[in-house]
Every structure is written in structure tokens, then in C-alpha cells.
């Protein structure tokens, strides 16, 4: 049987369909908790996304079934060895997909503690290793951007968990393949990668004080801009997740898709708050 690799557009549509369904489930569960008057609602609000993802992928991927997104785009999961991932690999994928950032931070903190307590390392070596660990912890977003740049260029692993465990998406029917935007995504990935390299090199040559001064300057100049139209906000309003937009811009966005353009949290138009006297 001949297998066809899924393209970037196929994988993105698959992920968007899965994310949309999981987000709607999260919203429903949280609404039930609100109606029941749970006292620890804020605590549950932080754990519901993980529980919902585990529930969703347990009944799909762990049982060797397609997710809604995979069924919608006609893709299935395969390993780099061109076979269906085992249940053990799928469990590891879910753990890293849901709690990867927490595991990453804990691993670096544990490594830092071991280095500080080591009696065999010299002070110079200990200082160098601590700086490396601090760099990787403070620049995890840059590493994530590097991953997405490579995804747009090569179109293979959508998230870091896929890359770690070698899980890719393939099509059984070539006519399902969406190759219309591959070139555009490839260019986007290369531009993003070039900018990322520039940012890393620039960060190496700037002192800490210069970096902080630049960040403060950039924040001051952009703090009154709308993220959607990139112009000074008009009739500023706030979403329930705390992000600010122009009143017109966010409502037009919600007509298209009902989640925050920045953090992707589900947003209902009735929950938009108009801010008076806000510059």
C-alpha cells in the first residue's frame, strides 16, 4: 500500500477541528460546574483542559481510532517506521502533549538543583551549566517558535510531542492531499526561522539591561495597539481572558470564530466588556 504524507494544510485543519471540539467540551464542563456552584471553581478551571484532553484522546487515539479532526481530513497517525503507534507510545504522546511544559520546567529545575549540589564540579563549570539551563528555561518560547518554523518548512510534526515520539500524519488517498498552500507555508517557515536566528544573535550581543530597556520600549509603544488591526485601539473592550481589542475588531472576529485571537480561549460575544476612559 502506497502512503502519502499529509501536507501542512491537512495537518492544520485536523488540529483546528480537534481543538475546536475539545474547547467546546471544556466550556460545557465549566458551565456545569458554575451551575452546580462549586466553591473551588477557579482550581477546576485550570484542571478541566487537561482532563478533557485525556478523555478525548483516550476514546480516540488510545483505542486506535481517528479523532474528529483526523476523520475530517482523512489522515491517520503513523510512526517514522510507517506503522500505527502502539498504545504505550500514544500514552507518552498524550502526557507530553498535555503536560510537556510542566515536565520541561521541572526537569530543568531538578537539573539545576543537582548541579548546585554537585561536589565534583568546579565553580566555573557550575556557573556555565547554570547559565545554559537558565537560557533554555527563559527561551522556551523561542524553542517552540523554532519547532513551528520547521513544521511550516517540512510539514511533518505539528507539535513537539509529535516530534519527540516520531508521530506523523499520512493519507491513504492521494486525492485528499491539500497541496495548495505548501509553498506559502514554506516561505512563512523560512522567514520565521531567519527572524528567530536574528533574534537569538541580537540577544547574545545585547546586555541584560539593554534587552530589558528594549522590551520596555516595545511594550510602551505597543500597549495601546489593537492586536487585530495593529492600530491604536478605538472603543477599547476586554475579553473574559483579559485581552484588549477594538470593539469593532473583536466582534468581527467573533463572527468568524468564537475564541480569543491571542490565547484561543472560548469567548461569547455577550461576555465582552466595554472599557470607558481607557487609553
Secondary structure, DSSP 8 states (H G I E B T S, - for coil): ---EE--HHHHHHHHHHHHHHHHHHHHHHHHHHHHHT-TTHHHHHHHHHHHHHHHHHHTTGGGT---HHHHHHTEEEEETTSS---HHHHHHHHHHHHHHHHHHHHHHHHHHHHHHH-SSS-HHHHHHHHHHHHHHHHTHHHHHHHHHHHHHHH---SSHHHHHHTEEEEES-GGG---TTHHHHHHHHHHHHHHHHHHHHHHHHS-HHHHHHHHHHHHHHHTTB-TTT-SB-SSEEE-TTS-EEEHHHHHHHHHH-SB-TTT--B--GGG-EE-TT--
